[in-house]
């Protein structure tokens, strides 16, 4: 499972690198990664200090540092 989360984190990182910022829903829909794995990827990237979360209205927008 750890490898699949790491792979998902890499995919999320690449997505954000190309698209600058996005919501969890948009990342989930456009990458095909299930929402649970996207959430785990967010934790992985936060632990590595590579992610910024900004609250815009009721949405959380993710971007890379």
mmJSON file of the N, C-alpha and C atoms, coordinates in Angstrom:
{"data_MODEL":{"atom_site":{
"group_PDB":["ATOM","ATOM","ATOM","ATOM","ATOM","ATOM","ATOM","ATOM","ATOM","ATOM","ATOM","ATOM","ATOM","ATOM","ATOM","ATOM","ATOM","ATOM","ATOM","ATOM","ATOM","ATOM","ATOM","ATOM","ATOM","ATOM","ATOM","ATOM","ATOM","ATOM","ATOM","ATOM","ATOM","ATOM","ATOM","ATOM","ATOM","ATOM","ATOM","ATOM","ATOM","ATOM","ATOM","ATOM","ATOM","ATOM","ATOM","ATOM","ATOM","ATOM","ATOM","ATOM","ATOM","ATOM","ATOM","ATOM","ATOM","ATOM","ATOM","ATOM","ATOM","ATOM","ATOM","ATOM","ATOM","ATOM","ATOM","ATOM","ATOM","ATOM","ATOM","ATOM","ATOM","ATOM","ATOM","ATOM","ATOM","ATOM","ATOM","ATOM","ATOM","ATOM","ATOM","ATOM","ATOM","ATOM","ATOM","ATOM","ATOM","ATOM","ATOM","ATOM","ATOM","ATOM","ATOM","ATOM","ATOM","ATOM","ATOM","ATOM","ATOM","ATOM","ATOM","ATOM","ATOM","ATOM","ATOM","ATOM","ATOM","ATOM","ATOM","ATOM","ATOM","ATOM","ATOM","ATOM","ATOM","ATOM","ATOM","ATOM","ATOM","ATOM","ATOM","ATOM","ATOM","ATOM","ATOM","ATOM","ATOM","ATOM","ATOM","ATOM","ATOM","ATOM","ATOM","ATOM","ATOM","ATOM","ATOM","ATOM","ATOM","ATOM","ATOM","ATOM","ATOM","ATOM","ATOM","ATOM","ATOM","ATOM","ATOM","ATOM","ATOM","ATOM","ATOM","ATOM","ATOM","ATOM","ATOM","ATOM","ATOM","ATOM","ATOM","ATOM","ATOM","ATOM","ATOM","ATOM","ATOM","ATOM","ATOM","ATOM","ATOM","ATOM","ATOM","ATOM","ATOM","ATOM","ATOM","ATOM","ATOM","ATOM","ATOM","ATOM","ATOM","ATOM","ATOM","ATOM","ATOM","ATOM","ATOM","ATOM","ATOM","ATOM","ATOM"],
"id":[1,2,3,4,5,6,7,8,9,10,11,12,13,14,15,16,17,18,19,20,21,22,23,24,25,26,27,28,29,30,31,32,33,34,35,36,37,38,39,40,41,42,43,44,45,46,47,48,49,50,51,52,53,54,55,56,57,58,59,60,61,62,63,64,65,66,67,68,69,70,71,72,73,74,75,76,77,78,79,80,81,82,83,84,85,86,87,88,89,90,91,92,93,94,95,96,97,98,99,100,101,102,103,104,105,106,107,108,109,110,111,112,113,114,115,116,117,118,119,120,121,122,123,124,125,126,127,128,129,130,131,132,133,134,135,136,137,138,139,140,141,142,143,144,145,146,147,148,149,150,151,152,153,154,155,156,157,158,159,160,161,162,163,164,165,166,167,168,169,170,171,172,173,174,175,176,177,178,179,180,181,182,183,184,185,186,187,188,189,190,191,192,193,194,195],
"type_symbol":["N","C","C","N","C","C","N","C","C","N","C","C","N","C","C","N","C","C","N","C","C","N","C","C","N","C","C","N","C","C","N","C","C","N","C","C","N","C","C","N","C","C","N","C","C","N","C","C","N","C","C","N","C","C","N","C","C","N","C","C","N","C","C","N","C","C","N","C","C","N","C","C","N","C","C","N","C","C","N","C","C","N","C","C","N","C","C","N","C","C","N","C","C","N","C","C","N","C","C","N","C","C","N","C","C","N","C","C","N","C","C","N","C","C","N","C","C","N","C","C","N","C","C","N","C","C","N","C","C","N","C","C","N","C","C","N","C","C","N","C","C","N","C","C","N","C","C","N","C","C","N","C","C","N","C","C","N","C","C","N","C","C","N","C","C","N","C","C","N","C","C","N","C","C","N","C","C","N","C","C","N","C","C","N","C","C","N","C","C","N","C","C","N","C","C"],
"label_atom_id":["N","CA","C","N","CA","C","N","CA","C","N","CA","C","N","CA","C","N","CA","C","N","CA","C","N","CA","C","N","CA","C","N","CA","C","N","CA","C","N","CA","C","N","CA","C","N","CA","C","N","CA","C","N","CA","C","N","CA","C","N","CA","C","N","CA","C","N","CA","C","N","CA","C","N","CA","C","N","CA","C","N","CA","C","N","CA","C","N","CA","C","N","CA","C","N","CA","C","N","CA","C","N","CA","C","N","CA","C","N","CA","C","N","CA","C","N","CA","C","N","CA","C","N","CA","C","N","CA","C","N","CA","C","N","CA","C","N","CA","C","N","CA","C","N","CA","C","N","CA","C","N","CA","C","N","CA","C","N","CA","C","N","CA","C","N","CA","C","N","CA","C","N","CA","C","N","CA","C","N","CA","C","N","CA","C","N","CA","C","N","CA","C","N","CA","C","N","CA","C","N","CA","C","N","CA","C","N","CA","C","N","CA","C","N","CA","C","N","CA","C","N","CA","C","N","CA","C"],
"label_alt_id":[null,null,null,null,null,null,null,null,null,null,null,null,null,null,null,null,null,null,null,null,null,null,null,null,null,null,null,null,null,null,null,null,null,null,null,null,null,null,null,null,null,null,null,null,null,null,null,null,null,null,null,null,null,null,null,null,null,null,null,null,null,null,null,null,null,null,null,null,null,null,null,null,null,null,null,null,null,null,null,null,null,null,null,null,null,null,null,null,null,null,null,null,null,null,null,null,null,null,null,null,null,null,null,null,null,null,null,null,null,null,null,null,null,null,null,null,null,null,null,null,null,null,null,null,null,null,null,null,null,null,null,null,null,null,null,null,null,null,null,null,null,null,null,null,null,null,null,null,null,null,null,null,null,null,null,null,null,null,null,null,null,null,null,null,null,null,null,null,null,null,null,null,null,null,null,null,null,null,null,null,null,null,null,null,null,null,null,null,null,null,null,null,null,null,null],
"label_comp_id":["UNK","UNK","UNK","UNK","UNK","UNK","UNK","UNK","UNK","UNK","UNK","UNK","UNK","UNK","UNK","UNK","UNK","UNK","UNK","UNK","UNK","UNK","UNK","UNK","UNK","UNK","UNK","UNK","UNK","UNK","UNK","UNK","UNK","UNK","UNK","UNK","UNK","UNK","UNK","UNK","UNK","UNK","UNK","UNK","UNK","UNK","UNK","UNK","UNK","UNK","UNK","UNK","UNK","UNK","UNK","UNK","UNK","UNK","UNK","UNK","UNK","UNK","UNK","UNK","UNK","UNK","UNK","UNK","UNK","UNK","UNK","UNK","UNK","UNK","UNK","UNK","UNK","UNK","UNK","UNK","UNK","UNK","UNK","UNK","UNK","UNK","UNK","UNK","UNK","UNK","UNK","UNK","UNK","UNK","UNK","UNK","UNK","UNK","UNK","UNK","UNK","UNK","UNK","UNK","UNK","UNK","UNK","UNK","UNK","UNK","UNK","UNK","UNK","UNK","UNK","UNK","UNK","UNK","UNK","UNK","UNK","UNK","UNK","UNK","UNK","UNK","UNK","UNK","UNK","UNK","UNK","UNK","UNK","UNK","UNK","UNK","UNK","UNK","UNK","UNK","UNK","UNK","UNK","UNK","UNK","UNK","UNK","UNK","UNK","UNK","UNK","UNK","UNK","UNK","UNK","UNK","UNK","UNK","UNK","UNK","UNK","UNK","UNK","UNK","UNK","UNK","UNK","UNK","UNK","UNK","UNK","UNK","UNK","UNK","UNK","UNK","UNK","UNK","UNK","UNK","UNK","UNK","UNK","UNK","UNK","UNK","UNK","UNK","UNK","UNK","UNK","UNK","UNK","UNK","UNK"],
"label_asym_id":["A","A","A","A","A","A","A","A","A","A","A","A","A","A","A","A","A","A","A","A","A","A","A","A","A","A","A","A","A","A","A","A","A","A","A","A","A","A","A","A","A","A","A","A","A","A","A","A","A","A","A","A","A","A","A","A","A","A","A","A","A","A","A","A","A","A","A","A","A","A","A","A","A","A","A","A","A","A","A","A","A","A","A","A","A","A","A","A","A","A","A","A","A","A","A","A","A","A","A","A","A","A","A","A","A","A","A","A","A","A","A","A","A","A","A","A","A","A","A","A","A","A","A","A","A","A","A","A","A","A","A","A","A","A","A","A","A","A","A","A","A","A","A","A","A","A","A","A","A","A","A","A","A","A","A","A","A","A","A","A","A","A","A","A","A","A","A","A","A","A","A","A","A","A","A","A","A","A","A","A","A","A","A","A","A","A","A","A","A","A","A","A","A","A","A"],
"label_entity_id":["1","1","1","1","1","1","1","1","1","1","1","1","1","1","1","1","1","1","1","1","1","1","1","1","1","1","1","1","1","1","1","1","1","1","1","1","1","1","1","1","1","1","1","1","1","1","1","1","1","1","1","1","1","1","1","1","1","1","1","1","1","1","1","1","1","1","1","1","1","1","1","1","1","1","1","1","1","1","1","1","1","1","1","1","1","1","1","1","1","1","1","1","1","1","1","1","1","1","1","1","1","1","1","1","1","1","1","1","1","1","1","1","1","1","1","1","1","1","1","1","1","1","1","1","1","1","1","1","1","1","1","1","1","1","1","1","1","1","1","1","1","1","1","1","1","1","1","1","1","1","1","1","1","1","1","1","1","1","1","1","1","1","1","1","1","1","1","1","1","1","1","1","1","1","1","1","1","1","1","1","1","1","1","1","1","1","1","1","1","1","1","1","1","1","1"],
"label_seq_id":[1,1,1,2,2,2,3,3,3,4,4,4,5,5,5,6,6,6,7,7,7,8,8,8,9,9,9,10,10,10,11,11,11,12,12,12,13,13,13,14,14,14,15,15,15,16,16,16,17,17,17,18,18,18,19,19,19,20,20,20,21,21,21,22,22,22,23,23,23,24,24,24,25,25,25,26,26,26,27,27,27,28,28,28,29,29,29,30,30,30,31,31,31,32,32,32,33,33,33,34,34,34,35,35,35,36,36,36,37,37,37,38,38,38,39,39,39,40,40,40,41,41,41,42,42,42,43,43,43,44,44,44,45,45,45,46,46,46,47,47,47,48,48,48,49,49,49,50,50,50,51,51,51,52,52,52,53,53,53,54,54,54,55,55,55,56,56,56,57,57,57,58,58,58,59,59,59,60,60,60,61,61,61,62,62,62,63,63,63,64,64,64,65,65,65],
"pdbx_PDB_ins_code":[null,null,null,null,null,null,null,null,null,null,null,null,null,null,null,null,null,null,null,null,null,null,null,null,null,null,null,null,null,null,null,null,null,null,null,null,null,null,null,null,null,null,null,null,null,null,null,null,null,null,null,null,null,null,null,null,null,null,null,null,null,null,null,null,null,null,null,null,null,null,null,null,null,null,null,null,null,null,null,null,null,null,null,null,null,null,null,null,null,null,null,null,null,null,null,null,null,null,null,null,null,null,null,null,null,null,null,null,null,null,null,null,null,null,null,null,null,null,null,null,null,null,null,null,null,null,null,null,null,null,null,null,null,null,null,null,null,null,null,null,null,null,null,null,null,null,null,null,null,null,null,null,null,null,null,null,null,null,null,null,null,null,null,null,null,null,null,null,null,null,null,null,null,null,null,null,null,null,null,null,null,null,null,null,null,null,null,null,null,null,null,null,null,null,null],
"Cartn_x":[0.827,0.0,0.869,1.989,2.87,3.356,3.677,4.127,3.028,1.784,0.694,0.42,0.568,0.379,1.509,2.726,3.854,3.678,3.188,2.912,1.83,0.789,-0.297,0.219,1.075,1.649,2.469,3.201,3.953,3.049,1.957,0.995,0.359,-0.015,-0.598,0.425,1.675,2.733,2.878,2.947,3.088,1.885,0.682,-0.529,-0.451,-0.078,-0.001,1.139,2.222,3.332,2.875,2.042,1.555,0.397,-0.447,-1.673,-1.661,-0.584,-0.363,-1.194,-2.505,-3.337,-4.637,-5.259,-6.519,-7.138,-8.426,-9.136,-8.938,-9.232,-9.148,-10.083,-11.279,-12.249,-11.71,-11.121,-10.577,-9.418,-8.537,-7.419,-7.949,-8.93,-9.519,-10.124,-10.901,-11.565,-10.591,-9.562,-8.678,-7.519,-7.175,-6.081,-6.59,-7.851,-8.4,-8.005,-7.296,-6.93,-8.145,-8.456,-9.623,-9.378,-10.461,-10.381,-9.569,-9.697,-8.927,-7.432,-7.004,-5.584,-5.106,-5.962,-5.599,-5.396,-6.288,-6.15,-4.857,-4.545,-3.287,-2.091,-2.192,-1.123,-0.901,-1.977,-1.871,-1.067,-1.369,-0.615,0.859,1.138,2.519,3.257,2.618,3.252,3.38,2.42,2.528,3.689,3.835,4.935,6.281,6.361,7.59,7.734,6.784,6.796,6.812,6.01,5.961,4.627,3.71,2.341,1.858,1.039,0.361,-1.135,-1.885,-3.341,-3.897,-4.693,-5.318,-6.828,-7.505,-8.961,-9.534,-10.32,-10.969,-12.464,-13.159,-14.581,-14.729,-15.433,-15.611,-14.677,-13.817,-12.924,-11.503,-10.826,-9.394,-8.687,-7.785,-7.033,-5.604,-5.111,-3.771,-2.833,-1.613,-0.565,0.773,1.785,3.134,3.828,4.75,5.568,6.579],
"Cartn_y":[-1.198,0.0,1.259,1.204,2.365,2.776,1.797,2.112,2.781,2.312,2.911,4.344,4.606,5.978,6.864,6.339,7.101,7.405,6.419,6.643,7.707,7.632,8.618,10.008,10.089,11.382,11.96,11.109,11.566,12.086,11.403,11.834,13.164,13.312,14.58,15.699,15.432,16.446,16.885,15.925,16.249,17.044,16.641,17.361,18.824,19.036,20.406,21.183,20.508,21.166,21.693,20.954,21.359,22.344,22.231,23.027,24.129,24.237,25.271,25.079,24.943,24.741,24.048,23.39,22.691,22.24,21.968,21.39,19.878,19.258,17.799,17.155,17.694,17.142,17.193,18.308,18.445,17.474,17.353,16.412,14.991,14.639,13.303,13.011,13.943,13.746,13.685,14.508,14.613,13.618,13.066,12.092,10.658,10.47,9.121,8.411,9.107,8.537,8.65,7.576,7.671,8.679,9.198,10.301,9.933,8.703,8.295,8.372,7.916,7.968,9.401,10.252,11.666,12.265,11.956,12.459,11.954,10.687,10.134,10.821,11.105,11.8,13.199,13.853,15.188,15.109,14.121,13.932,13.688,12.85,12.533,13.81,14.598,15.82,16.886,16.954,17.887,17.503,16.215,15.755,16.088,16.036,16.377,17.884,18.672,20.134,20.629,19.99,20.342,20.942,21.119,21.481,22.655,23.491,24.599,24.381,24.561,24.477,25.85,26.391,27.694,27.503,28.081,28.0,29.194,28.886,29.911,29.644,30.479,30.227,28.929,27.968,26.664,25.605,26.001,25.041,25.161,24.015,23.993,23.845,24.772,24.765,24.37,23.369,22.842,23.404,23.699,24.115,23.693,23.694,23.332,24.55,24.285,25.376,25.809],
"Cartn_z":[0.0,0.0,0.0,0.709,0.774,-0.611,-1.451,-2.809,-3.622,-3.469,-4.246,-3.789,-2.499,-2.004,-2.51,-2.498,-3.032,-4.506,-5.266,-6.689,-6.867,-6.058,-6.128,-5.767,-4.75,-4.36,-5.514,-6.209,-7.376,-8.472,-8.697,-9.713,-9.321,-8.054,-7.576,-7.717,-7.343,-7.458,-8.916,-9.836,-11.265,-11.77,-11.318,-11.725,-11.277,-10.016,-9.502,-10.148,-10.482,-11.161,-12.525,-13.208,-14.527,-14.461,-13.417,-13.36,-12.307,-11.554,-10.53,-9.27,-9.378,-8.184,-8.582,-7.589,-7.86,-6.554,-6.6,-5.452,-5.458,-4.338,-4.242,-5.259,-5.398,-6.344,-7.772,-8.145,-9.5,-9.716,-8.731,-8.838,-8.975,-8.155,-8.193,-9.563,-10.077,-11.364,-12.533,-12.509,-13.669,-13.657,-12.492,-12.448,-12.427,-12.023,-11.908,-10.623,-9.735,-8.434,-7.526,-6.77,-5.9,-4.774,-4.242,-3.279,-2.033,-1.555,-0.385,-0.657,-1.827,-2.154,-2.385,-2.917,-3.053,-1.658,-0.725,0.645,1.276,1.083,1.613,0.959,-0.318,-1.035,-0.486,-0.134,0.457,1.759,2.588,3.825,3.55,2.564,2.176,1.767,0.874,0.376,1.462,2.374,3.493,4.4,4.67,5.521,4.889,3.58,2.876,2.665,3.189,3.107,1.659,0.808,-0.609,-1.032,-0.1,-0.456,0.372,-0.254,0.411,0.257,1.331,1.267,1.607,0.699,0.889,0.88,1.851,1.908,1.148,0.124,-0.688,-0.605,0.141,0.376,1.152,0.579,1.224,0.656,-0.267,-0.928,-0.426,-0.39,-0.118,-1.452,-1.735,-2.983,-2.671,-3.402,-3.194,-4.238,-3.825,-4.762,-4.171,-5.009,-4.566,-3.981,-3.072,-2.513,-3.525],
"occupancy":[1.0,1.0,1.0,1.0,1.0,1.0,1.0,1.0,1.0,1.0,1.0,1.0,1.0,1.0,1.0,1.0,1.0,1.0,1.0,1.0,1.0,1.0,1.0,1.0,1.0,1.0,1.0,1.0,1.0,1.0,1.0,1.0,1.0,1.0,1.0,1.0,1.0,1.0,1.0,1.0,1.0,1.0,1.0,1.0,1.0,1.0,1.0,1.0,1.0,1.0,1.0,1.0,1.0,1.0,1.0,1.0,1.0,1.0,1.0,1.0,1.0,1.0,1.0,1.0,1.0,1.0,1.0,1.0,1.0,1.0,1.0,1.0,1.0,1.0,1.0,1.0,1.0,1.0,1.0,1.0,1.0,1.0,1.0,1.0,1.0,1.0,1.0,1.0,1.0,1.0,1.0,1.0,1.0,1.0,1.0,1.0,1.0,1.0,1.0,1.0,1.0,1.0,1.0,1.0,1.0,1.0,1.0,1.0,1.0,1.0,1.0,1.0,1.0,1.0,1.0,1.0,1.0,1.0,1.0,1.0,1.0,1.0,1.0,1.0,1.0,1.0,1.0,1.0,1.0,1.0,1.0,1.0,1.0,1.0,1.0,1.0,1.0,1.0,1.0,1.0,1.0,1.0,1.0,1.0,1.0,1.0,1.0,1.0,1.0,1.0,1.0,1.0,1.0,1.0,1.0,1.0,1.0,1.0,1.0,1.0,1.0,1.0,1.0,1.0,1.0,1.0,1.0,1.0,1.0,1.0,1.0,1.0,1.0,1.0,1.0,1.0,1.0,1.0,1.0,1.0,1.0,1.0,1.0,1.0,1.0,1.0,1.0,1.0,1.0,1.0,1.0,1.0,1.0,1.0,1.0],
"B_iso_or_equiv":[0.0,0.0,0.0,0.0,0.0,0.0,0.0,0.0,0.0,0.0,0.0,0.0,0.0,0.0,0.0,0.0,0.0,0.0,0.0,0.0,0.0,0.0,0.0,0.0,0.0,0.0,0.0,0.0,0.0,0.0,0.0,0.0,0.0,0.0,0.0,0.0,0.0,0.0,0.0,0.0,0.0,0.0,0.0,0.0,0.0,0.0,0.0,0.0,0.0,0.0,0.0,0.0,0.0,0.0,0.0,0.0,0.0,0.0,0.0,0.0,0.0,0.0,0.0,0.0,0.0,0.0,0.0,0.0,0.0,0.0,0.0,0.0,0.0,0.0,0.0,0.0,0.0,0.0,0.0,0.0,0.0,0.0,0.0,0.0,0.0,0.0,0.0,0.0,0.0,0.0,0.0,0.0,0.0,0.0,0.0,0.0,0.0,0.0,0.0,0.0,0.0,0.0,0.0,0.0,0.0,0.0,0.0,0.0,0.0,0.0,0.0,0.0,0.0,0.0,0.0,0.0,0.0,0.0,0.0,0.0,0.0,0.0,0.0,0.0,0.0,0.0,0.0,0.0,0.0,0.0,0.0,0.0,0.0,0.0,0.0,0.0,0.0,0.0,0.0,0.0,0.0,0.0,0.0,0.0,0.0,0.0,0.0,0.0,0.0,0.0,0.0,0.0,0.0,0.0,0.0,0.0,0.0,0.0,0.0,0.0,0.0,0.0,0.0,0.0,0.0,0.0,0.0,0.0,0.0,0.0,0.0,0.0,0.0,0.0,0.0,0.0,0.0,0.0,0.0,0.0,0.0,0.0,0.0,0.0,0.0,0.0,0.0,0.0,0.0,0.0,0.0,0.0,0.0,0.0,0.0],
"pdbx_formal_charge":[null,null,null,null,null,null,null,null,null,null,null,null,null,null,null,null,null,null,null,null,null,null,null,null,null,null,null,null,null,null,null,null,null,null,null,null,null,null,null,null,null,null,null,null,null,null,null,null,null,null,null,null,null,null,null,null,null,null,null,null,null,null,null,null,null,null,null,null,null,null,null,null,null,null,null,null,null,null,null,null,null,null,null,null,null,null,null,null,null,null,null,null,null,null,null,null,null,null,null,null,null,null,null,null,null,null,null,null,null,null,null,null,null,null,null,null,null,null,null,null,null,null,null,null,null,null,null,null,null,null,null,null,null,null,null,null,null,null,null,null,null,null,null,null,null,null,null,null,null,null,null,null,null,null,null,null,null,null,null,null,null,null,null,null,null,null,null,null,null,null,null,null,null,null,null,null,null,null,null,null,null,null,null,null,null,null,null,null,null,null,null,null,null,null,null],
"auth_seq_id":[1,1,1,2,2,2,3,3,3,4,4,4,5,5,5,6,6,6,7,7,7,8,8,8,9,9,9,10,10,10,11,11,11,12,12,12,13,13,13,14,14,14,15,15,15,16,16,16,17,17,17,18,18,18,19,19,19,20,20,20,21,21,21,22,22,22,23,23,23,24,24,24,25,25,25,26,26,26,27,27,27,28,28,28,29,29,29,30,30,30,31,31,31,32,32,32,33,33,33,34,34,34,35,35,35,36,36,36,37,37,37,38,38,38,39,39,39,40,40,40,41,41,41,42,42,42,43,43,43,44,44,44,45,45,45,46,46,46,47,47,47,48,48,48,49,49,49,50,50,50,51,51,51,52,52,52,53,53,53,54,54,54,55,55,55,56,56,56,57,57,57,58,58,58,59,59,59,60,60,60,61,61,61,62,62,62,63,63,63,64,64,64,65,65,65],
"auth_comp_id":["UNK","UNK","UNK","UNK","UNK","UNK","UNK","UNK","UNK","UNK","UNK","UNK","UNK","UNK","UNK","UNK","UNK","UNK","UNK","UNK","UNK","UNK","UNK","UNK","UNK","UNK","UNK","UNK","UNK","UNK","UNK","UNK","UNK","UNK","UNK","UNK","UNK","UNK","UNK","UNK","UNK","UNK","UNK","UNK","UNK","UNK","UNK","UNK","UNK","UNK","UNK","UNK","UNK","UNK","UNK","UNK","UNK","UNK","UNK","UNK","UNK","UNK","UNK","UNK","UNK","UNK","UNK","UNK","UNK","UNK","UNK","UNK","UNK","UNK","UNK","UNK","UNK","UNK","UNK","UNK","UNK","UNK","UNK","UNK","UNK","UNK","UNK","UNK","UNK","UNK","UNK","UNK","UNK","UNK","UNK","UNK","UNK","UNK","UNK","UNK","UNK","UNK","UNK","UNK","UNK","UNK","UNK","UNK","UNK","UNK","UNK","UNK","UNK","UNK","UNK","UNK","UNK","UNK","UNK","UNK","UNK","UNK","UNK","UNK","UNK","UNK","UNK","UNK","UNK","UNK","UNK","UNK","UNK","UNK","UNK","UNK","UNK","UNK","UNK","UNK","UNK","UNK","UNK","UNK","UNK","UNK","UNK","UNK","UNK","UNK","UNK","UNK","UNK","UNK","UNK","UNK","UNK","UNK","UNK","UNK","UNK","UNK","UNK","UNK","UNK","UNK","UNK","UNK","UNK","UNK","UNK","UNK","UNK","UNK","UNK","UNK","UNK","UNK","UNK","UNK","UNK","UNK","UNK","UNK","UNK","UNK","UNK","UNK","UNK","UNK","UNK","UNK","UNK","UNK","UNK"],
"auth_asym_id":["A","A","A","A","A","A","A","A","A","A","A","A","A","A","A","A","A","A","A","A","A","A","A","A","A","A","A","A","A","A","A","A","A","A","A","A","A","A","A","A","A","A","A","A","A","A","A","A","A","A","A","A","A","A","A","A","A","A","A","A","A","A","A","A","A","A","A","A","A","A","A","A","A","A","A","A","A","A","A","A","A","A","A","A","A","A","A","A","A","A","A","A","A","A","A","A","A","A","A","A","A","A","A","A","A","A","A","A","A","A","A","A","A","A","A","A","A","A","A","A","A","A","A","A","A","A","A","A","A","A","A","A","A","A","A","A","A","A","A","A","A","A","A","A","A","A","A","A","A","A","A","A","A","A","A","A","A","A","A","A","A","A","A","A","A","A","A","A","A","A","A","A","A","A","A","A","A","A","A","A","A","A","A","A","A","A","A","A","A","A","A","A","A","A","A"],
"auth_atom_id":["N","CA","C","N","CA","C","N","CA","C","N","CA","C","N","CA","C","N","CA","C","N","CA","C","N","CA","C","N","CA","C","N","CA","C","N","CA","C","N","CA","C","N","CA","C","N","CA","C","N","CA","C","N","CA","C","N","CA","C","N","CA","C","N","CA","C","N","CA","C","N","CA","C","N","CA","C","N","CA","C","N","CA","C","N","CA","C","N","CA","C","N","CA","C","N","CA","C","N","CA","C","N","CA","C","N","CA","C","N","CA","C","N","CA","C","N","CA","C","N","CA","C","N","CA","C","N","CA","C","N","CA","C","N","CA","C","N","CA","C","N","CA","C","N","CA","C","N","CA","C","N","CA","C","N","CA","C","N","CA","C","N","CA","C","N","CA","C","N","CA","C","N","CA","C","N","CA","C","N","CA","C","N","CA","C","N","CA","C","N","CA","C","N","CA","C","N","CA","C","N","CA","C","N","CA","C","N","CA","C","N","CA","C","N","CA","C","N","CA","C","N","CA","C","N","CA","C"],
"pdbx_PDB_model_num":[1,1,1,1,1,1,1,1,1,1,1,1,1,1,1,1,1,1,1,1,1,1,1,1,1,1,1,1,1,1,1,1,1,1,1,1,1,1,1,1,1,1,1,1,1,1,1,1,1,1,1,1,1,1,1,1,1,1,1,1,1,1,1,1,1,1,1,1,1,1,1,1,1,1,1,1,1,1,1,1,1,1,1,1,1,1,1,1,1,1,1,1,1,1,1,1,1,1,1,1,1,1,1,1,1,1,1,1,1,1,1,1,1,1,1,1,1,1,1,1,1,1,1,1,1,1,1,1,1,1,1,1,1,1,1,1,1,1,1,1,1,1,1,1,1,1,1,1,1,1,1,1,1,1,1,1,1,1,1,1,1,1,1,1,1,1,1,1,1,1,1,1,1,1,1,1,1,1,1,1,1,1,1,1,1,1,1,1,1,1,1,1,1,1,1]
}}}
